[in-house]
Amino acid sequence: MLNGLYSSATALDVLSQQQEAIASNLAHLNTPGHRRMVFSLVERTADGDPNEAVPGIKVQKQSADFTPGRMEPTGRQLDLALNGDGFFVYQGSEGPMYSRSGVVFRDAESNELRNSSGFPLLGDGGTPVTYDGAISDLVIGSDGTISQAGQNQSLGKISIVSFDDNQLLESESQTYFRAGQATIGPAENVTVLQGSRELSNASSMNELISLIVGSRQFEASQRAIRMISDAMQESIRG
């Protein structure tokens, strides 16, 4: 009976975390660059002996799903998206931040291109990208090269990077990532799309189905705990 009680209790804990992740995925369906959160589960093990399994499961790792998100054409000159496995680089308060979101705005004072969090978009030289021409004339090539319509001179190039293993990145709110243990490599076969946004890679239908299934599993685990508890009480009385 106790084994069943432990198994059901740990299931409630895991399902609670899973429901929170699904709710977050649903809340960010239209957030540019958002990567859905996924879980990997393992059997629980005894303290001090990882080879001895005990009743129940636990979350082994929470990670981001890096499959491509939905592309939304906007026609806005400062909406950028990436086709391929790469990341934009922003200057965060504690170092470089990497994101799939290329939605930026021009700072009125510095002419720097910044995102909604105020982080400057970085160029190949590691300095913030600036542009002082008319926004309607801004042209960003597929390789990230910045120029002004009607002129052949390059005004800089947006930094695009990739990593040897995206799963080694450290997540910051599922939209920004830090390099962590991942190694930066050349962004091969990655192109910049001007006038588009890449939204979350979460699917509303799949997330809602997971939410319903998780709710039913949660209720089933609660019922199992109540049944085991009632059986234990009857055993004690008898």
C-alpha positions in Angstrom: 0.0 0.0 0.0 2.8 2.4 0.9 4.4 1.9 -2.5 1.2 2.8 -4.2 0.9 5.9 -2.0 4.4 7.1 -2.8 3.9 6.4 -6.5 0.7 8.4 -6.6 2.1 11.3 -4.5 5.2 11.6 -6.8 2.8 11.5 -9.8 0.9 14.5 -8.4 4.1 16.5 -8.0 5.3 15.7 -11.6 1.8 16.4 -13.1 1.7 19.7 -11.2 5.0 20.8 -12.7 3.8 19.6 -16.2 0.5 21.6 -15.9 2.5 24.7 -15.0 4.7 24.2 -18.1 1.7 23.7 -20.4 0.0 26.8 -19.0 3.2 28.8 -19.7 3.4 27.4 -23.3 -0.2 28.4 -23.9 0.3 31.9 -22.5 3.2 32.5 -24.9 1.7 31.1 -28.1 2.2 34.5 -29.8 5.5 35.5 -28.1 8.2 35.9 -30.7 11.1 33.5 -30.2 9.4 31.5 -27.4 10.5 27.8 -27.2 8.0 25.4 -25.5 9.1 23.6 -22.4 9.3 19.9 -22.3 10.1 17.3 -19.6 12.0 14.1 -19.3 11.0 11.7 -16.5 12.9 9.0 -14.6 12.3 6.5 -11.8 13.1 7.8 -8.4 16.2 6.2 -6.7 17.2 5.7 -3.2 19.4 8.4 -1.5 23.0 7.5 -1.9 22.3 4.6 -4.3 21.3 5.7 -7.8 21.0 2.1 -8.9 18.3 1.3 -6.4 14.8 2.3 -7.7 12.1 3.3 -5.3 8.4 3.8 -6.0 7.5 6.9 -8.1 8.9 9.1 -10.8 10.5 12.5 -10.9 11.4 15.2 -13.4 14.9 14.5 -14.6 15.2 17.6 -16.7 13.2 20.6 -17.9 14.4 21.7 -21.4 13.4 23.8 -24.3 12.1 22.4 -27.6 14.1 24.0 -30.4 12.0 23.0 -33.3 11.0 25.9 -35.6 8.1 28.1 -34.6 5.3 29.5 -36.8 6.4 32.3 -39.2 4.1 35.4 -39.2 4.7 37.8 -42.1 4.3 41.4 -40.9 5.9 43.6 -43.5 7.5 45.6 -40.6 11.1 46.6 -41.5 12.3 45.9 -37.9 10.7 42.5 -37.6 13.4 39.8 -38.2 13.2 36.1 -38.1 15.7 33.2 -38.8 15.3 30.4 -41.2 17.6 27.7 -39.9 19.3 26.7 -36.6 20.7 30.0 -35.4 20.2 32.8 -32.8 20.3 36.5 -32.7 22.7 38.0 -30.1 21.7 40.6 -27.6 23.7 42.5 -25.0 22.1 41.5 -21.7 22.9 43.0 -18.3 25.2 40.1 -17.5 26.6 39.2 -20.9 25.4 38.0 -24.2 21.9 36.7 -24.5 20.7 34.5 -27.4 17.2 34.5 -28.8 15.2 33.4 -31.8 13.3 36.7 -31.6 14.4 39.4 -33.9 11.7 42.0 -33.2 13.5 45.2 -32.5 12.9 48.9 -32.2 15.2 51.9 -32.8 16.3 53.9 -29.8 15.5 57.5 -30.4 18.7 58.8 -28.7 21.4 56.3 -29.7 19.9 54.9 -32.9 20.6 51.4 -31.5 18.3 48.6 -32.5 16.9 47.2 -29.3 14.3 44.6 -28.4 11.3 45.1 -26.1 13.4 44.2 -23.1 15.8 47.0 -23.9 18.7 44.7 -24.9 20.8 46.0 -27.9 21.0 43.8 -30.9 24.7 43.0 -31.6 26.6 43.0 -34.8 29.5 40.9 -36.0 32.0 43.0 -34.1 30.2 42.5 -30.8 28.9 46.1 -30.7 25.3 47.3 -30.9 23.7 47.6 -34.3 22.8 51.2 -35.2 20.9 52.8 -38.0 20.2 56.5 -38.5 18.4 56.5 -41.9 14.7 56.3 -42.6 13.2 53.0 -41.3 11.3 52.6 -44.5 14.6 52.4 -46.4 16.2 49.8 -44.1 17.3 46.7 -46.0 18.6 43.7 -44.2 19.9 40.9 -46.4 19.5 37.2 -46.0 23.0 37.1 -44.5 22.2 39.9 -42.0 24.0 42.6 -43.9 22.5 46.1 -43.2 22.1 48.7 -45.9 19.9 51.6 -47.0 17.7 51.4 -50.1 19.3 53.1 -53.0 22.8 52.8 -51.6 25.4 50.0 -52.2 27.4 50.7 -49.0 27.1 48.1 -46.2 26.2 49.7 -42.8 27.1 46.7 -40.8 26.1 43.1 -40.3 23.9 41.4 -37.6 25.5 38.7 -35.6 24.0 35.3 -36.1 25.4 32.3 -34.2 24.7 28.7 -33.7 25.8 26.1 -31.1 27.1 22.6 -31.1 24.2 21.4 -28.8 21.2 23.6 -28.1 20.2 21.4 -25.2 23.3 22.7 -23.3 22.0 26.3 -23.4 20.7 27.8 -20.2 17.2 29.0 -20.5 16.0 32.5 -19.4 12.2 32.5 -19.6 12.2 30.3 -22.7 12.8 33.3 -24.9 16.4 34.2 -24.0 19.2 31.7 -23.5 22.8 31.9 -22.2 25.6 29.8 -23.7 26.1 27.7 -20.6 28.2 24.7 -21.5 27.4 25.0 -25.2 30.1 25.9 -27.7 29.4 28.7 -30.2 29.9 27.7 -33.8 29.4 29.2 -37.3 25.8 29.8 -38.3 25.6 27.7 -41.4 22.6 27.5 -43.7 20.8 30.2 -41.7 19.1 33.1 -43.4 17.5 36.3 -42.1 13.9 37.0 -43.1 13.1 40.7 -42.9 9.4 41.6 -42.3 8.5 38.4 -40.4 8.3 37.2 -36.9 8.9 33.6 -35.6 6.3 32.9 -32.9 6.3 30.2 -30.3 6.7 26.6 -31.5 4.0 25.5 -29.2 0.7 24.2 -30.8 -2.5 25.4 -29.1 -4.3 22.1 -29.9 -1.5 19.9 -28.7 -1.0 21.9 -25.5 -4.8 21.9 -24.7 -4.9 18.1 -25.3 -1.9 17.7 -22.9 -3.6 19.9 -20.4 -6.8 17.8 -20.4 -4.9 14.5 -20.3 -2.7 15.9 -17.4 -5.9 17.0 -15.5 -7.4 13.5 -15.8 -4.2 11.9 -14.7 -4.0 14.3 -11.7 -7.6 13.3 -10.7 -6.8 9.6 -11.1 -3.8 10.0 -8.8 -5.9 11.8 -6.3 -8.5 9.1 -6.3 -5.8 6.4 -5.9 -4.4 8.2 -2.8 -7.9 8.5 -1.3 -8.6 4.8 -2.0 -5.3 3.7 -0.5 -5.8 6.0 2.5 -9.3 4.6 3.1 -7.9 1.0 2.8 -5.2 1.8 5.4 -7.7 3.3 7.8 -9.9 0.2 7.5 -6.9 -2.0 8.1 -6.0 0.0 11.2 -9.6 -0.2 12.5 -9.8 -4.0 11.8 
